[in-house]
Amino acid sequence: MKTLIIYDSTYGNTEKIARAIAGAMLPTDAVTMLRVGEANPTELGALDLLIVGSPTEGGRPTPAIQDFIGKIPANALKNIGVTAFDTRFAAQAQGMGLRLLMRVLGDAAARIAHSLQDKGGYLATPPAGFIVEGKEGPLKAGELERAAAWVIATRRASSNFLYANRRRNKKEDNHARHPSSS
């Protein structure tokens, strides 16, 4: 499975999650991991799976991630599995005012996933958020393992979609070559 992981990271926590995700893919997968500034939004067509990650900043992804997604051409992600992840504070560990603000603002992963779907991608699995203990981290214990488990489920869902899509296309090709007589 050809997978591209694009991430931005302010304090290194989101990069650690991206590395855990890349490390959990199968050895037979072609996995590329790029910081957002290294990625070309017009060269995504040959992918099977696109995973985008960002820290949550004011309920949004970083400006660099937003800019990257904005430059992806319309429908460029058709038939490509997409999903997203972010790093964020645990809402329950915050005071009432910050919890309310976090609920109102939302998180980066959901916004990223929605934007990728708007570009034609199909959501392979729901986006995920990974918890940091403070503004600069560290990651909460167990989050790297949780990221690895999440991407295994993501890969499985994407693989199932690709298999079904290829079978459907093969049937359509066979039908076009050998139409049944009426």
C-alpha positions, -999 to 999 in steps of 0.1 A, spaced: 0 0 0 15 34 -10 11 57 20 21 93 25 22 107 60 24 145 61 28 163 94 36 196 110 51 197 145 58 227 168 74 209 198 82 175 183 52 157 197 32 154 164 64 143 147 68 115 173 32 104 165 39 105 128 70 83 133 50 58 154 24 56 126 50 51 99 67 24 120 35 5 125 29 1 88 36 -33 72 72 -39 58 56 -44 24 40 -10 24 57 19 6 56 46 33 68 81 30 68 106 58 73 143 51 71 175 70 45 196 54 70 220 38 85 191 19 53 178 4 39 188 -30 0 190 -29 -2 184 -67 16 150 -66 -8 129 -46 -26 109 -73 -7 77 -71 -14 72 -34 -35 46 -17 -36 63 17 -29 99 28 -25 106 65 -22 142 77 -12 153 112 -9 186 130 -9 200 165 -42 216 175 -37 254 177 -68 273 187 -90 244 175 -73 243 140 -43 227 123 -12 248 118 -12 274 91 12 253 71 -11 223 71 -41 246 62 -21 261 33 -10 226 21 -46 213 20 -58 245 4 -34 239 -25 -46 203 -32 -65 204 -65 -102 197 -65 -110 159 -66 -72 151 -65 -79 126 -37 -106 106 -55 -103 69 -46 -76 77 -21 -81 68 16 -76 98 39 -75 103 76 -60 127 101 -45 130 135 -36 157 159 -19 163 192 -40 182 219 -46 187 255 -69 163 274 -101 184 279 -109 167 312 -75 178 327 -83 215 321 -104 240 340 -140 246 332 -134 277 311 -107 260 289 -128 229 286 -157 250 273 -134 268 249 -120 235 236 -154 222 230 -164 253 211 -132 254 190 -130 217 183 -98 200 172 -74 200 142 -79 163 132 -116 166 124 -111 198 104 -82 182 84 -103 150 77 -132 171 65 -110 192 42 -94 160 27 -129 146 21 -138 179 4 -108 172 -20 -124 139 -30 -108 115 -5 -128 88 13 -124 87 51 -106 54 58 -111 58 95 -122 85 118 -96 110 128 -77 106 160 -63 129 187 -33 121 208 -28 137 242 1 159 253 6 166 290 14 203 285 18 229 258 52 216 249 46 180 258 55 154 266 30 130 251 8 112 276 21 77 284 8 51 259 0 75 231 27 62 207 13 27 211 -22 40 206 -11 57 174 4 25 161 -29 6 169 -49 33 152 -29 32 120 -32 -6 118 -70 -2 118 -67 26 93 -46 5 70 -70 -24 72 -100 -2 64 -82 14 35 -70 -20 22 -106 -33 23 -118 -3 3 -91 -7 -23 -99 -44 -27 -136 -38 -31 -130 -9 -55 -106 -29 -77 -131 -58 -78 -159 -34 -88 -137 -18 -115 -127 -52 -128 -164 -63 -131 -172 -30 -149 -144 -36 -173 -155 -72 -180 -191 -60 -185 -179 -33 -209 -158 -58 -229 -185 -85 -229 -220 -69 -227 -247 -94 -222 -272 -96 -250 -308 -86 -243 
